Amino acid sequence: MAEFELIERFFADLAPRGPGVELGIGDDAALLRPPPGRELAMTLDTLVAGRHFLSDTDPEGLGHKALAVNLSDLAAMGAEPAWALLSLTLPEADEAWLAAFGAGLGALARRHGVALVGGDTCRGPLSISLQLTGFMEPGRALRRDGARPGDHVFVTGTLGDAALALEGLLAGVPVPDALRRRLERPEPRLAEGRALAGVASACIDLSDGLVADLGHICEASGCGARLEAARIPRSGEASKWLEARGDWRPLLAGGDDYELCFTVPPERLGALAAGGIFCTRIGEMVQGSGVTVLDERGEPLPPMSGYDHFA
């Protein structure tokens, strides 16, 4: 199958001429017009076979995740998604794989109003790079550098399920469907990110683990964080793991959660409650640096680090 036939058959339907798309797939570059008075938020993530996903991962789930991890970045900024560019490197043009991948990507794109406006395909080891552009009101971006001592620390959803799913898959043991879905089909917290604009003082999405990612907020904001392990929200499966092994690592450093971790000044807690966001307070920002996690007795847990490609 020729390259342009591949694009036309499997990805043309993901390229609607929505607002602002003057020219999409089919030329040397897309021509786009952002809405008046909006800033652009742009992000890019790459997923590599054997590094970010297993070789037998369901391609429909992989299409979903390739977009979801980028949507999660926009959610952490409080942005509204709009346009995507896709670079797909394939060992071969497997039609069944491409159809499933496109279905997963397309379903999530349509749900969040994302138009595919261009990209590239080539032959080689399986790798997926997706660049996403979104809009936001000037001056309302959620950033990492706004937290201050005394701010409360919150997370959305529950943590640790994706890490537990990956551990099970690598060990070759049965993995509950609910855990596997958290790993392969994360749900980006876009509505929550939009609702946090003007409420949160800092925000980040959890891709590399809570301790590592909150550590980025600490570094950018020039302060530290103190968390209470007992407050970390977890599913029934994660609670079973914790009770059986006493190991906090999947919840604190496992990665792939794609929840939001954010800080809120005390005077804005009422606004947070009024927003109706499902979230859990897990600690506070403090003077100093780095992230300290206290166990049920109030004693610090051993230091943990999240995922690092070059560690």
N, C-alpha and C positions, 0 to 999 in steps of 0.2 A: 504494500500500500504506500503510495506517495505521500510526502509530508503534507501537502496542501489538501489532499483528499482526506487525510486523517483529521485535520483541523475542521474541515467542512462537515464531516460525518459526525464527529463526537463533541465538538465544542461550539459550533456556530449558534446552536440554540441557546447558549448561555450568554449571548451577546446582543441583548435587546437595545434598541436605540432609545434609551431613556433620557430624561432631562439632562442636559449638559453634554451628551455624547454627540459631537458633530461628526466624527468619523471613528469607527471602531475597528474590528478585525478586518484584515484584507489589504492594508497598506503598510508603508514602512514604519509608521507611528500612528498612535491614536491622537485625535484632536478633541480636547475636552474643555468645557467651560464651567468653572465652579460657580455656584450661586453667588449673587452679590452679597458682600459683607460677611463672607464666611472664610475662616482659615482652613488650610488643608492639613490633615494629619496623614502621614505616610509610614507604612511599616512593611517589612519583608521577612519571611521565614523560609528556611530550606529544610526539607525532610529527606534524609538519605537512608536507603535500604541498609539494614544491618546496624545502623546507628540510632535512628529515630523510630524505626518500626521493623518488625520481623518480616522475613521474606514471604511468609504465608499469610500475611495480614489481608483481610477481606478488602478488595479494591474499592468497594462502595464506601466502606468506613474510612478508607484512606483518603478518598476524595473529600468526604466530610471534614476529616481532621485537618487536611491541608489548608482549607479555608478557615476552619474554626480557630486554629492557633493565631491566625492573623486578626480575625475578628476579636479575639480576646485582647490583643494589644490595643486595638481601637477602643474597646470597652474600658480598658484601664486609663485611657485618656479622656473618656467621656465623649467620644466622637461618634458620628453617625456614618456607617459604611456606605460606599458608593461604587467604586470602580476597582477592578482587579486585573492584574497582568499575571499570566501563568507561563513558567518555563518548565518544560517536561522533558527529561532525559530518559529514554526507554531502551532496554536491551533489544526489544523487537516490538513490532506493531501488533500486539495481541488484541484482536477485536473484542473478545469477550471482556478482557480486563479493562480496556478503554471505555466500553459501554458502561460497565459497573462504576468505574472511577468517575466518569462524567455524570452519572446519575446521582452519586453521593454529593459531589461538588455542586451540581445544579440544584438539588433540593434545598440545600442550606443557603445557596446564593439567592434563590427566589424568596425564601423565607425572610431574608434580611435586605432585600432590594439591591443586591450586588450585581453589576453588569461586568462581564468579562470583555475587556476592550482590546486585548492584544496579548502577545507573548512570543514564545519560541518553542520549537520541538527539535530534538536531535537524538542521535543514537549513542548509547553508552550505558554505564551502570545506572540502575534506577535511582533517580533523584527528582524531587519536586520542589520548585521554588515558586512562591506565590507572593506577589506584591499587592498591597491593598491601600487604597486611598479613601479617606473619609473627610467629613466636614464637621466644623464646630464653630460656635460663636467666639469671636475674638475675646481673649482674656479669660475664658472659662475652662481652659484645658486642665485636666487633672494631671499633676506632675509629681515627681518623686521628691522634690526639694522643699516642700512646704510644711513638713511636720515639725512640731515643737514639743519640748518637754511638757508633760501634762496632758497631751492629746491622748485620746483613747484609741486602741488598736482593735480593728474588727476584721473578720473574714466572712465572705459569703459561703453558702453551701457547707459541704463537709470535705475533709481532707484525708488523703491516704489511700483511697480506693484504687486509683490508677497504678500507684506503685505496687500495691498488693497484687493486682492483676498481672503486671509485668513479671513480678517475682514468680508467680504461679506458672505462667507460660514458659518462662525460662527453665523452670524446674520440671516441666512436663507433667504437672498435676492438673486436675480439673479446676477450672476457674468459673465461679458463678457468673451468670450472664450480666447481672447488675454491675459487677466489678469490671468485667471486660468492656462493657459499654462505656464506662467512665474513662477507660484508657483509649478506646478506639473512636468514640464519638462524643467528645467533650462538648458541652453546651456553653458557648460564650455568653458572658453576663452583660450583654449590651444594654438592656433596659436599666439594670442596676447602675452601670457606669454613667448613663445619661442622668439618672436621678441624683447621683452623687455630685454632679457639677454644682459648685456653689456651696456644698455642704462639707465634703471631705477636704482636708488640708494637703493630703498626699495619697497616692494610689499606685498600685502595681498589680499585674496579673501574675499568678503563681504557676510558673512553668518549670522552674528549677528547684522547687522546694521552699517551704515557708521561711525557714531560717535564712537561706541564701537570698531570697527575693526581698524579704523585709530588711535584710542587711543593706540592700541597695538604697532603700528609703533612708535608713540611718546614715549611710555615707553621704548621700546627696543633701540631707537635711542637717547634718552636723550634730546629731544626737544619737542616743542609744534607745533600745527597746527592752522591756522586761515583760515576759509572757508567763502565763500560768498554764502548764501542760494540761491540767484537769479541765480547763475551759475549751480546749481544742475540739471543735465539732467533728463528729465521726459517725459513720454508718454503723449498722449492726455488725457487718462483717469486719470492719476495722476494730470495733470494740472487742469482738471475739479474739482477734489476733493479739490485741494488747493484753487481754486477760490471760491468754495462753503463754505469751512469750515475754511480756513486760518490755517490749521493744517499741520505743516512740519513733524510731527512725523513719518508717514509711510515712507517718503523719507530718513530721517536722522537716524531713529532708528528701522525701521520695520524688517529688516533681510530677509534672503532667496533670496537675489538678485543674488548672485554668479557671480557678476561682479568683476573686479580687480580694486583695488585702489593702486596707485603707485606714487612715487616721482621721479622727474627728475631734476638734477642740470642744471642751466641755460646754461652751455656750451654744454649740450647734447640735447638741444631742437631741433636742426637741425637734429640730428640722429633720434629722435622720429618722426619728420615730414616725414622723408624719409622712415620710416618703414610702413607708410600707415595705422596706427592703428586708428580705430574710437574711439576717446576718447575726454573728455572734461576737460579743466583746471578749477578747482573749488576753488583753494586757494594756500597757500604756507606754508612751514614749518617756524617756528619762534623760537626765544629764549623762554625758559620757559618750560611748561608742559601742557598736556591735549589738548583738541580740543575745540576751540571757533568758533561758527557759527554766522555770522553777518546777520541781516535781510536787507531788501532793503534800510533802512535808515542808515545802518551802526551800528545799535545797536545790542548787543549780544542777541541771543535767549536764553530762559531758558535752563539750562543744561538738557541733555537727556541721557538715558542709553539704551543700546541694550539688546538683549536677554541674560539671564544668567540662567542656569539650577538650580542653588542653591541660587539665590537671594531671 
